C-alpha cells in the first residue's frame, strides 16, 4: 500500500462517519416504542461504527504525517467511545451481554469477522520505550529477589544445529581461503614485476584519465537513477515508501540472492524502510522548535493581556458585588473560570441565584424533618418511570458525538480539499503547528499568571477591604490531613514498585495477544432465541467483550474518562477455558501492569487489618501512578464464600498464618470507590465456581460478569483448536489424522484439556518418530479419555 491508499482509506472513513452522524441526528432523536426495531437500529449503527473504527485505526497506524495522525486520533477516540455507548444501550435493551446479529450481517452482506473489535496499535507503539524499560527493571528486581532465573536456552532442532555448524565451518574456512588467495596474488604480482622490470610503467596523465573515466561514469549513473525516481514519483507510478526503499537499498544487494528468496527479501526490507521513514518523519516533527519561537515572540504579549483581563474582572466584580471575588482553584480552571465570557451582570445574577438556592435548601430541610427520604424518593421516581415506558426507548445523551463532530469539521476545513501533490515526504505544516502550539504556550503562561494574580488579589483584599486570605487556614487543614496519612506517603513509587514485585504481588504478564484466543462465531444464536432458548456464548463473543470492556477503556485515557466503563470485570467459566490467558491478553494489548491479589498469593503477606489496608494502599498508589493497570484476583469466589473451608481454617491455626480468603471482602468496595474516572485501573476476577459465593456482595463488586463456555464444534474444528494446538506443539497433520472426528468426540472438553491431551501425546520421542509413524486419531482420544469433561448440569448452573 502507498501513502495515497491510506489517505483514501481515511477519506472514506470520514465520509462514512459524516453519513452516520447525520443518520443519528435523524433516527435517534425520536422515541421508539418497538424494542426490536430499536435494537436493530442500534445494531446497524454499531456495525457501521466498527467498520469506521477499523479503517481509521489502519490509517492512523500507517500514515506518517503527524498532524494528520493527531486529527485521526481525536476522531478515533470518539468512535471508540461511541461504540461503548452503543454496546451499553444494546445490553440494556436485550438484558444480555451477548448479541446475535447474524441476520443483520446477512442483510448488510458482511461476515462476522467484519465486526471483530480491532485493537489499536498505538496503545503499545506510543509507549514502547517506557514499556521496554519497565520490563527490564521488573526482570532485574525478580532476578535479584530469586523469583526468576535467567531465561533458559531454547533447545535446538537437528536442522538448526546442522545449519549453525555449517555457518561456523564456512566462517572458519573463509579466512584460510582468503589467506591462500592472497598468497597466490602476491606470487603472480612478483612474477609480473620481474618480467616488466625493463619496461616503463603508465604515465601519470594516463592514470588520471582512467580515474576520471571511472568516477564520471559512477556520478552520471547516480544522477540518472535519481532523475528516473523523481519522474516516477511525479507520474504517480511509484509510492513514496517504495521510493524510500530504492534510495536506501541498492539493487546490487539482491543480485547475489537466489530468485525464490529475492521477492521475500525485497518485501521484508520494504516494510522495514516504511517503518524507518515513519519514525524519521515523526522524529523530525518533534524536533521542530516552533513552540520555543512562539514563547519568545508572543509570550510577553499573552502574559500582559491575561493580567489586564483578570485585573479588569476584579474591579468590575467589586463594583457590582461590593467585594472582590474568590480566586478559582486550579481544579476549577483558575483564570479560565474568571474569563469564561461572562459579563459582570451575569456574574451578579449567578451570585443571586446561588444565594436563593441556599435559602430554598434551608427551608426544605425544615419542612422535611419528620419524613423519611425513601418514601419521598418513591413518590417522585414512579411517575417518571411510567412516563418513560409510555414514551418508549430513547438514546441516552452521548459524550462522544461532539468529539466526532469536531474532528469531522476539522477534517472538512483543513484536509478534505487540501492539495498534497508535491508533499512527497508528508512533512509537517508550520502554520498548523503554530495554531496548536499557541494554545499550549498560552496555557503554560496562564498557570504562571494565575500564581501572580492570586497573590495580587490577596494584597488587594488586605489593602482595600482589610480581609485576610483563607489560604493559611486551609493550609493548616491540609497539613493535618497530610500528617494523618499513612507512613507510605513519603516513599517513592520506585520503592513501592520494587517491594510489590519482591512480595510477588506485582507479577510479569505473559506475552499473549487476544487473537491467540482462537474461536469461531456461533451462527445458531438468532435461531435459538426465536424459540426462547438462551444459547451458550461463542468464543468469538467472549473475545469481543474482553476487547470492549477490558482493552479499549484501558488503552485510551479519553475513552476511560467519558465512556460507560466497568471498574470490575468477572470472568466465570469451567476450569481450562482460558480465563487466566484472557487476563494476560488484556495486559499485553494495553501494556498494563499486572497485580495478583489472589487469596493463595496474599496468604501470609501483610497480616492483620492494618497490613491489609497498607497492601491495598500500595497497590492502588502504584497502579494509579503507572497506569494502565490490572488487579487480578484468582478464585475470587473464595473471598465472598459463605463459609471458609475447614482445611484452610486448620492450616491457619496450625501455622499461625492468616490464610482466611475473606480478608478482602469488605475492602474491595472501598478499593473500587477510590478509583476515579481518570484512573485506568481495572479489577478482574476469575472463578470456576461462582455459585459458591454469597451473591449479594459478589455482584455488588463485579459490575460486568462474562460467562466463558467450553468451545463448540465450530471452534474445535478447522483451523482452530485441534489443528492449531497440534501444529503449535510440533505435530503434522496427515490423512490418517481425522480432525473432524476429534472435534466431534471432544465435545464437553475445554481448551486446557485439549492442550494437555496434545502435549501428552507429542512427547520428544513421539516427535522424532513422526516421519515414519504419522499421528493417528486414536492416540489423542486415549489421552483425552483420562480427563473429566464439563457436564450439562455444570453448564446449566453457570447459566
C-alpha angles and dihedrals in degrees: 000000000000127000090259088060092056091044088054090048090053091048092051091048091051091050091051090048092051090052091047093050091051090048091052092052090054103040107031099050095073122068115250118213096186104081093194091055091045091053091049091052090050094046093051091049090047091053092047092050090048091056091048089048092053094050094045092049092052093047092047092051097047105036115092099198103106096204091052090049090053092055092045091048092056092051091042092057089048092052092048091051092047091051090054090049090051090049091053091052092048091051092050092049096049099029088227137099091217123070130190111208102157091125090056091046088052091052090050091045093237135136126233087249088065091067095045107126110249117219110229110239093212089074087078104019096061092051100034097119093046092049093048091049092048091050091053091050092049092048090051093048092049091046093051091047092051092241092117132035127208113288109273118244110254114242114249126231118232091253092054091047093051091048092051092048090049092051091049092048092050089048089052094047094045098073091043091052091046092051091049092050090046090054092051090048093053092048092052091047092053091049091052092049093052091049095049100038090112095046120079121240128242118295120252090247092057091049092050091049091052093050092047092050093053094044095047091049091052093048093048092050090053092049091050092050091050093048091050092051093049091049092051091049091048091052090048093238095121127043121230092246092056090045090054088052091054092049095051102032116058113214091229089073090071099045091084093053121093114253095250091056098040095078093049093049092048092051092047093049090044090057091045093051092049090056091045091051091048091051092047094051093046091048090048089052092052092050093059109116097207091121092057092049091050091050090052098044104034104018096091093048092049091050094050093046093052092048092050093048094048093044091051090050090054092053095046093048092051091048091055104032098032094237140057116270124243113260110248116247124247091256090053091054102265113228090357087073091051095047096045092130093265120145120226088253090057090049090053091048091051091050091052091047091053091050091050091049091053092051091048092052092051091051091047092053091054092051096048099048096112097039130085120237093226095063094047089047092056094049092053100042102047099067090047091054092048092049090050091053092049092050094048133220119339128180113255119240113277130228092198107049091081091050092051093045091050092050090045093051090047090053092050094046098046114015111025098077098022116135108229099163093120098036095100096156094044089229127174125280109233094206093055091047090052091058092049096045094045089064091049092049091048091051092050092049090046090060090054092046091050091059093049095045093046089058090044090053092052090051091049092050091049095046100041107026100020091234124149120220119254089220094096092052091048089048091056091051092050090049090054091049091049091048090053094052121106123275090256093074095088094049122099124243090242092059092047090047091052093048093050090049092049091049090053093243093112107054136180114258117229116244101252125146123213089239088063088069092085122197141129133245118259114238096188098067097095093044093051093047091052088063093044096257117134106222124218110254119253126237089251089058090052091049090052094051092049089053094047100042101028114025108031097050093045093048099053125050095201092049092049093050098047108024126083097266131180115227093199130037128189123205109198126180145109120300113281101027094115105262094144090044090057091051090054090045091057089053094045096050095047101031090240127166114245121222118189112209096162114149092245092050098050094044109124093007122113097355124206131030094286091049091052092049090049091050093051091045090053092048092047094048095049093041092053095044095047097036141197094067137163121209108201125197113188120203086013093173088076090067090056098033118138091234134009113249115258094233091058092047091051091049089050092052097043099049098030090233119135100237098155104135091204090075091100099046097094094035100055097070089052090047091054092044089057090059112095129198092265093053110095095204121132126194111212122187125190126198140165093192108043090153090069091066129092096255102209098063090030095060091039091063099039109058095180123041117191118195111214111199133195113270119277125225094269091055094046094048132066121013092343131083110345098035093039094050095044092051091044091056094050100266128138127226114227135165089266090065112076107202092181090056092049091049091051098045094045092063107137096027123110130232091256092054091050090051090050091050093050093047091048090055100040099063121157091262092050092050090054091052094049097095093060098025112041121205118272132203095240093061092064094042091057091053092045094050091064090068132074116245128218106269125217092247091059091048091052090050090054090050 
